[in-house]
């Protein structure tokens, strides 16, 4: 219930914005916000560890529920192999032992934002207040990296909040 109550304002804002633009409502769920936020945190960490600029890495989200199809996944890839790094650096992060360390480092880095407590306590920031705890200091990526336009992000669903640590899906790993 806590998770749904936290994400519901994002869903309402999204569909209000879509309605104002003459678009059909979009069905989203907390899993999308969680996986999308996690993908951003992971990309930021992988860019640091692999030597890539974060604009060279991109996300692909696989999140749906309904029609007897459940998907909850993400893909992080690079669309260019240039002087910034090699694909091998990104692939090497998936080796046993390395990915665990990268995931833990991403979560630990997400637990502190230089804009806290304003960021983690935010009730809406960014375009049309479509993010909760996500700002340029902790969660946003270059526009070319994000398939959702840096919207629908919330670090709180990933790591919890000071008021409710259990809200975070990965709280136990930090």
C-alpha positions in Angstrom: 0.0 0.0 0.0 2.9 2.4 0.8 4.4 1.8 -2.6 1.2 2.4 -4.4 0.5 5.5 -2.4 3.9 6.9 -3.3 3.7 6.2 -7.0 0.0 7.1 -7.5 0.7 10.9 -7.8 3.1 10.2 -10.7 0.5 8.2 -12.5 -2.1 10.9 -12.1 0.3 13.6 -13.3 1.3 11.6 -16.3 -2.3 11.0 -17.4 -3.3 14.6 -16.7 -0.4 15.7 -18.9 -1.4 13.2 -21.6 -5.0 14.3 -21.4 -4.0 17.9 -21.9 -2.1 16.9 -25.0 -5.0 15.0 -26.4 -3.4 11.6 -25.8 -4.8 8.4 -24.4 -4.1 7.6 -20.8 -1.1 5.3 -20.2 -1.2 2.4 -17.7 1.9 2.4 -15.5 2.7 0.5 -12.3 5.2 0.9 -9.5 7.4 -1.8 -11.1 8.1 0.6 -14.0 9.1 3.4 -11.7 11.3 1.1 -9.7 13.1 -0.6 -12.6 13.4 2.7 -14.5 15.0 4.4 -11.4 17.2 1.4 -10.8 18.4 1.5 -14.5 19.4 5.1 -14.1 21.4 4.4 -11.0 23.1 1.5 -12.6 24.0 3.4 -15.8 25.5 6.2 -13.7 27.6 3.6 -11.8 28.6 1.7 -14.9 29.6 4.9 -16.7 31.9 5.6 -13.7 33.4 2.1 -13.6 33.7 1.5 -17.4 35.0 4.9 -18.4 32.0 5.7 -20.6 30.3 9.0 -20.7 26.8 8.4 -19.5 25.4 9.7 -22.8 27.0 6.7 -24.5 25.0 4.2 -22.5 21.3 3.7 -23.0 18.5 1.8 -21.3 15.8 -0.4 -22.6 13.0 -1.2 -20.2 11.0 -4.4 -20.3 8.1 -3.8 -17.9 4.5 -4.9 -18.3 1.8 -6.7 -16.4 -1.4 -7.9 -17.9 -2.6 -10.1 -20.8 -0.9 -13.0 -18.9 2.5 -11.5 -19.7 4.7 -10.4 -16.8 8.0 -8.6 -17.7 10.3 -6.9 -15.2 13.7 -6.3 -16.7 16.2 -3.9 -18.2 19.0 -3.8 -20.7 21.9 -1.4 -20.6 23.8 -1.1 -23.9 26.0 1.2 -25.8 25.1 2.3 -29.3 28.6 3.4 -30.2 32.1 1.9 -29.8 34.4 4.9 -29.9 37.3 6.4 -28.1 35.3 6.8 -24.9 35.5 3.1 -24.1 35.2 -0.4 -25.4 32.3 -2.7 -25.5 34.5 -5.1 -23.6 34.5 -2.7 -20.6 30.7 -2.9 -20.4 30.6 -6.6 -21.1 33.2 -7.2 -18.4 30.9 -5.7 -15.8 28.6 -8.8 -16.3 31.2 -11.3 -15.2 30.6 -13.1 -11.9 31.6 -11.1 -8.9 31.9 -7.8 -10.8 28.2 -7.2 -11.4 27.4 -7.7 -7.7 30.0 -5.1 -6.7 28.6 -2.7 -9.3 25.0 -3.1 -8.1 26.0 -2.6 -4.5 28.0 0.5 -5.4 25.1 1.9 -7.4 22.8 1.4 -4.5 25.2 2.9 -1.9 25.8 5.9 -4.1 22.0 6.4 -4.5 21.6 6.5 -0.7 23.1 10.0 -0.6 22.4 12.9 -3.0 24.1 16.2 -2.7 20.6 17.8 -2.9 19.3 15.8 0.1 17.1 16.3 2.1 15.3 18.3 -0.6 15.6 15.6 -3.2 14.6 12.5 -1.2 11.7 14.4 0.4 10.4 15.9 -2.9 6.8 15.4 -3.7 7.4 16.3 -7.4 10.3 17.7 -9.4 11.3 18.0 -13.0 9.0 18.4 -16.0 5.4 18.6 -14.8 6.6 17.2 -11.4 6.9 13.8 -13.0 9.8 12.6 -10.7 9.9 12.2 -7.0 13.3 11.6 -5.5 15.4 12.1 -8.7 17.5 15.1 -9.7 20.5 15.9 -11.8 22.8 15.1 -8.8 21.5 11.6 -8.3 19.2 10.1 -10.9 18.8 12.0 -14.2 20.7 10.9 -17.3 21.3 12.7 -20.6 18.2 12.6 -22.7 19.7 10.3 -25.3 20.1 7.6 -22.6 16.6 7.5 -21.3 13.6 6.1 -23.2 11.2 7.8 -20.8 12.6 11.3 -21.2 13.9 11.5 -17.6 10.4 11.1 -16.2 8.8 8.6 -13.8 11.8 8.3 -11.5 12.0 7.8 -7.8 15.1 6.9 -5.8 12.8 6.3 -2.8 11.3 3.2 -4.3 14.8 1.8 -4.9 16.5 2.6 -1.5 13.8 3.8 0.7 13.3 7.2 2.4 14.5 8.6 5.8 10.9 8.3 7.0 10.3 4.8 5.6 13.4 2.7 4.8 11.2 -0.4 4.1 9.7 1.4 1.1 12.9 0.7 -0.9 13.0 -2.6 -2.8 16.8 -2.9 -2.4 17.0 -1.5 1.2 18.3 -4.8 2.5 21.3 -4.7 0.2 22.7 -1.4 1.4 
